[in-house]
Amino acid sequence: MRTIDFTWFLTGNVPSLKNGKRISRVNNTTIVRKSCSVDRYLNAAGIKKYSSSNKTVSCYTSCDRLNNIAFALQDCSYEIDLASTDGEDTINITSTFEKLVKIATKNYNTPLVLGFHQVRDSHRKFDFGNSVELLTDLLTAHDIIPDDSMTHLIPVPVQMNNSWYTVNKKEAGVYLSILNHFEYE
């Protein structure tokens, strides 16, 4: 048996969903809006608005497909040749992130263990839970995962090059790794 590692990279410094909320009052009604950095991140991804509870995403018509999280994950297909250990024919596997999630979770019967390695654009402090909340909400809104509760998703920080996160001002983003075991005979 061989175990496969699946990793994707999404560009852009992922902002915290909880920090920097804007509060305003309109006609004696308090309105809480997302921070400017979250709005910029979503706009760069071509997302006008989303709802993880309703599983809806409204995109701008002129959005760049490669910046949208769902399209970025769908466009990153893996083509893997696995030679069997007994010398028989090679198995070809081509799949998108969404298909691999279904395989990893046995059609959502087990939680998805999803690793996150943040590549930040500065050395500012950040909270891991808050930093992955926007991405998990978008995965839910795009209906890639049924829900971002612990029943369906276990977010895990991933260490790369002996660091739990990396700083690179020019190439900020996040690595996503499906950590469930894929074993093929």
Secondary structure as UniProt FT lines:
FT   STRAND          2..3
FT   STRAND          6..11
FT   TURN            19..20
FT   STRAND          22..26
FT   TURN            27..28
FT   STRAND          29..33
FT   HELIX           36..44
FT   TURN            45..46
FT   STRAND          47..51
FT   TURN            52..55
FT   STRAND          56..59
FT   TURN            61..62
FT   HELIX           65..67
FT   HELIX           69..75
FT   STRAND          78..83
FT   TURN            85..86
FT   STRAND          90..95
FT   HELIX           97..104
FT   TURN            105..109
FT   STRAND          112..120
FT   HELIX           128..141
FT   TURN            142..143
FT   TURN            150..152
FT   STRAND          153..157
FT   TURN            161..162
FT   STRAND          165..167
FT   STRAND          173..178
FT   STRAND          183..184
//
